[in-house]
């Protein structure tokens, strides 16, 4: 199975990748200002370009990595999957934002005391199992540091799914 990524809406993608966009746009603006001031020394522009280009690429790669799904092998059918996800959301007082084509989007709202404004959790049923991902809720901005909240979500949901699968057998 090839690696799958969470598919975000256009505005959500812009927000999710905004750390790399900040550096890229800053580079563009600085180069335009320097050229307009008559500074066109290629060595100065090259050093400046590399200074901003490196963080742009690094932040893009980090944010792209966060969109990778993890797979949980299971044999649940669609009805069992729906029931399981509804139970997970209810147990954790999370809001089911949408369900379409065997894919749930769940939003959390733990508050900053839990070191997060909220997460966007995606659970998708496939023939191989359940794909799972947790990122910061793009409606509330983007964070570079997760303080472990996304990992805890994935670990907690994985344990619940595995326990449920064992009960099915």
N, C-alpha and C positions, 0 to 999 in steps of 0.2 A: 504494500500500500504506500503510495507516495505521500509525502508530508502535506497536510492540509493546514490552511490558515483561516483565522476568523475573518469573515467578510464584513467590513464596516461600511456604513454609508459614507458618501463623499465628505460631508462636514466632519463626521466622526474620524475619518482618516486624517484630515487636516489637523484636527485637534490632537489625535494620537501621535502623529509625527511632528508636531510643532517644535519640539526641542531641536530637531535637525533643520527645520525650516528657519528658525531664528538665526542660526549661524549662517545658513546659505543666503538668506536675505540681507543680513548684515554685511557679508562679503560683497554682494552685488552693490549695495548702497555705497560702501566705502570706496570701491573701485570707481564707480561713477563719479563720486565727489572728487577723488584724486585726479581722474582724467579731466574733469571740468576745470580743475585748478591748474592744469597744465603739467601735472606730474605723470609722466608716462614711462618712467624708468622701469624696464621689464624686470630687473632684479628685485626692485621694491615691490612691484605688483605680484611677482611670483612668490616671494616670501609671505606676503600678506595673504595671497590665495591659499597657500599651503597651511597657513596658521588657522584659517577659518574652514578650509575644506576638510581637514582631518577630523575635527569634532563633528562636523556635519555628517560625515560617513559613519563615524562611531555611533552617534546618537541614532542614526537611521537603522543601523544594524541591530542595536539594542532594542529599539522599538519594534522592529520587524520580528525579532526573536520572541518577543512577548505575545505575538499573535499566533504562534504555533499551537496546534491542538496536541493534547496528550490523549492516548487511547486507553480505554479500559475494556479489556476483552470481556464480553458478556453475551448471553443468549436471550436477552429479554426481547419480547415482541413489542410492538408499538403501544398497545394498551398498558402493558406492565411498565414500560418506560414512562408514559404519561403519569401513571399513578405514582411511580417512584419520584419523579421530579416534583410533582405536586406535594408529596410528603416532605421532601427535602426543603422546599421553599417554606412550607408551613412550619416545620420544626425550627428553622432558622429565622423566621419572620422576614423572609425575603419576598420581594414583589416579582411575580411572573410578568414580565414586560410584553412578551409575545411568544407565539408558537406558530410555526409555519414550516411545512415540509420536514417534519420530524426533528425540528430544531427549536429549542427553548432559549430565550434570552431572559435572564433573571437579573434584577438589580438589587443591590444591597444598600443599606443606608445606616451604617453603624455609628456615624458621628466621629468627630476628630479625636475624641477620647480614645478610640480604638486605632488611632494613627492613620485614619483614612476617611475620606468623605463618601466613599462607596465604590463598589465594584460592578463590573459588567461581566456576568458569567454566561458562557455559552455551553449548552449541552446538546449534542447532536447524535441521534441514533443512526448507525450505519450497519451494514451487513457484518462488519468486523467487530462491532461493539459500540461503545459510547465515546464520542470525542468530547473532550472537556477543555475549557480555557477560562481563565479569570484575569481580567485587566482592570485598571481603574476606569470608572465610569466616565466616558468622554463628555457627558453632559456637565460634569463637574470639573473639567480640566484634565490635565495629564501630569503625572508625577514620574520622576526618574527613579526614585527610591520607593520600594513597596513596603518596607517594614515587615515583610513576610505575610501580609494579609492575603495576597493572591495565592501563595503557596499553601497557606492554611486552608483556604476555600477548596482548592483542588484535593488536598489530602483528606479533608473531612468528607467531601462528596465521594471520593474514591472508596473510602472505608464503608460508607453507607451502601454504595452500589455493590461492592464485593460481598457484604453481609447479606444483601438482598438476593444476590445471585446464588449464594450458598443455600439460602432458604428454598430457592426454586428447585434445587437439585434433589 
